[in-house]
Amino acid sequence: MWNIANQCLSSRLLLGTAQYPTLDILKSAIVNSGANIITVSLRRQARDTKNNRFWDDIKQLACHFLPNTAGCRYADEAITTAELAREIFQTNWIKLEVIGDDYNLQPDPFELAKAANELVKRGFEVFPYCTDDLVLCQRLIDYGCRILMPWASPIGSGKGIINSYALAVLRQRLPNITLIVDAGIGRPSHAVQAMELGYDGVLLNTAVSMATDPVRMAGAFRDAVLAGRAAYEAGMMLERNISQPSTALLDTLFWHQEVQK
């Protein structure tokens, strides 16, 4: 069990809801993942107002909704989207995305900070999607963010953690902040690595939704997050630059032949 935004949860895996082959596969993947938090898009809600099966079925899973501001490029646009999401989903949680580059979908640090500052003032629990830049993360904390979601690599790339040093520094420098790796996770081993760094959770979408078997892959990520967290809490051995035998040689038997005179 762990706490995030004043909620006690059983899973450290957060799951997206986009790009699944069918609604039934999505629901089965969420159940098999064990996720307590799922991200949802306001734009999908607006598009599906005439067919509410998606929302009716998802609500039955009893997960916490984390609406996002996907597609926003300016602070004002993200703030408006967040206000609409709060009214529709009846939650003050918001995954804040303010994209600054079309090629790698990197967050715009200036617009992101501006939006986060205003949304915190308006009573939102802001989950900002950001890069692994320490100064930006510190500024978001100064504005009142209690949760940060730095990327592992560009959204949907599946490259995994491309700068483990930067993510490790964030964990060391921000010990009291909830840190969730968001974006770029492609394999369960990537999730293990993130959790071994001491991160509190992992958010992913494409790695499950685009898998050959999304439901089974959801279970693989469930187990990976558990394994990575257990390893971190158990305390892993330090790396060495030289070899060291795992078996002591003090009691090793040896044969000695007396020299005949």
Salt bridges, closest charged atoms under 4 A:
ASP24 OD1 - LYS27 NZ 3.63
ASP24 OD1 - ARG53 NH2 3.23
ASP48 OD2 - ARG44 NE 3.60
ASP57 OD2 - LYS27 NZ 3.22
ASP57 OD2 - ARG53 NE 3.09
GLU77 OE2 - ARG43 NH2 3.67
GLU83 OE1 - ARG86 NH2 2.94
GLU83 OE2 - ARG122 NH1 3.07
GLU97 OE2 - LYS95 NZ 3.17
ASP102 OD1 - ARG73 NH2 2.59
GLU118 OE2 - ARG122 NE 2.82
GLU125 OE1 - ARG146 NH2 2.41
ASP182 OD2 - LYS95 NZ 3.11
ASP200 OD2 - ARG171 NH1 2.89
ASP223 OD1 - ARG222 NE 2.99
GLU233 OE2 - ARG229 NE 3.00
